[in-house]
Amino acid sequence: MGSAAELAAAVLMVAGFPALMLAALVPSVPAFAAAAAVTYLADHYLHRKGSYLINRLGKVRAGLSIRFLIRQLLLVLLLARLSLADNLIYYGAIACFIAFYGLQAPHGALVQLIRNRRRMPVATRNVDLKSRIRIPDAPPRRLLHRSAEKMLHLDLAAVVGVLLAAELKSSLIGFAGIGLTVALATLYVLALVPYVRGRKIPPNAERVLAAVDDWLGEYKPETVLYFSGSKDSAYQVNMWLDTMEKLDSKPLIILRERVILTNLAPTTVPVICVPGGVHLMNLDLSTVRVALYAANVGKNIHLLRVPTMKHVFIGHGDSDKLASVNPFSKVYDEVWTAGRAGRDRYAIADVGVRDDDIVEVGRPQLAPIQPWQGVPEGRIPTVLYAPTWEGWDGNPGNTSIVLAGENIVRKLVAADPPVRVLYKPHPFTGTVSKEAGAAHQRITALVRKAAAERAMDPRFVADTAAQAQAKAELERIEARLAQLSGAGNDRGDEAEATREGLIDLARHEEVARLRAEWNDAYWRSFPSWEHRVITGAEPRLYDCFNVSDAMVSDISSVVSDFIASGKPYAVTDSAEVGVEEFKRNNTAVRAAVILSNSASELGELLGAVRDPAADPLAEDRKELKQYLLGPDEPTSLEQFNTAVANLALKAETRNVGQQSRDAAALAQAEAELANAVPGQRVSTAGDTDGVGTG
């Protein structure tokens, strides 16, 4: 529903229209002016905020144009009630609003035409199209941004003028307002006209696609990461960007939705967004030998049909969820898993994926996770509580947050000897279940209350000077990051972003360095014993792993990733199926402390953190880590690059063999043609070469 301020603005705006009608019927010019001002200001505020409520109003037939039309009709009613129906200002107002709405059609058509023509058939990043085709500058942002709202608000001059004319009994000021509204609306339409003609029009689809093919022929990509999905799934491709940058072969990223391109993290890898399936199938990808797929989606078929490359499912995380053994996976030439566990999952699921087609490559994304060296001397242990979200199906086993979350946090903040609690919930928490959202709020309150109480405890002393210095560093870094994120990112639209899409490598490297510095300063900006609620993108989950000594979580890829650290962890059996059944169904919990919803078993986890030598699950975690994620040597990135190279060789072998067979078939056909008797056809099955049979 939006914020409280947005809800209040919507209520004021909706209530303003009955007030307008009442003021028109009374009639009262001051009351009408006051109510109109409220509706104008509330409408403008909601649009500036991009409020969800604006969309809802449109759904109930109270859209933007309707609201303005009603206000104008009520103004005409006011004039009639003021006995001005025979006055020229009455007819002038009616003529003005008719002309004003007559200009809405060409305005809307021009705006839509400009947007359509500037929507590229292929949008790119890190691809040099600027030297190949001319892409004109985008129209000024002030012309297209919230254009319908701006156009409709031009009636303000006429409304004010007519109201003043009615109050002051002077038609002149009314006609001045009317003339200003019509003139401004006409000028707005005329200002758009140049952008639908001449050199201000971007090149057509054929020229853009030809330019992309020309670039592909020059760059010669060898390994493609292909992705299709919704806005919320962008993280699935973002997690592979660093790996793609470190490939030994020439990488390329192909996206299918513009919204994914918008939400793609910065990368040095060339990116091509091709929304149209036909356009994708016509791209020159003849040099690509390996295609990597991070998700099983229907649009994969548009690339899977290409036989000259080998196709691999790499997924977007390692877990025991059903998605990890999707039967669709059998369409790929190979399926790459992190370790032996992934191979065994497919064997147990028996969904048609052959064991020979599975390759274990580790998880290159886990390289930033640091191995555990025990709790540093002088620091109390840190326990990360990172529950997953409730999911779409309402299964109580999806998340611990509803049934166990408060019990977990209460026991952790009350632990003796003390520990620090970091609470980092899944960003989707509460989006489906109100109970999960309410539990999240209660847990957040628990953590913050415990943090406030600890700050007053004389046993915990803060180094205020060091924290002040760290906070000053954070401000400096954030200011520089804001400066870097703004520089070069003011591209007008998709076409201009494609033209200017080459990344500034120096800036990219500086941003990476500053983010590392930010992370270091963040953890130093508050005491190492302070409980903390962590939401948002920063600090990242793996950064939380590195400052923690143990974790409590639920069944998800978070658990498999945390295992890479070798640290103790606990997983909540929220559905309470029992320890043995829970471990049998979920590979990643075989070396975990299993918690019931009461969280009474937390003592086992804290004991392992405080005395690693007495940790009964330490060896189990080592074995499970290798089983789930593969060996530490060679590194996962080396394994991944080797797998890419081996599969590329298979693709090349297949292509060479196919070319040889095609050449042999062509040679045979030519020989048969050369040996044919002049005047006769070369016989085929069922032919008699024109010779009668009887």
QUICORGI-V924951 format. One record per helix or strand. SS is the DSSP state (H for helix, E for strand). FROM is the first residue (numbers start at 1). TO is the last residue. If there is no record, write none. Layout:
# QUICORGI-V924951
SS|FROM|TO, SS|FROM|TO
This chain:
# QUICORGI-V924951
H|4|26, H|29|49, H|52|59, H|64|81, H|88|117, E|123|125, H|141|144, H|147|153, H|156|168, H|171|196, H|198|200, H|205|219, E|223|227, H|231|238, H|241|245, E|251|255, H|258|262, E|271|273, H|277|281, E|290|293, H|298|304, E|310|313, H|322|325, H|327|331, E|334|337, H|340|349, H|355|357, E|358|360, H|364|368, E|382|386, H|405|413, E|420|423, H|434|455, H|464|486, H|494|499, H|505|524, E|532|533, H|541|547, E|550|553, H|557|563, E|568|572, H|579|585, H|587|589, E|593|595, H|602|610, H|612|614, H|618|629, H|636|675
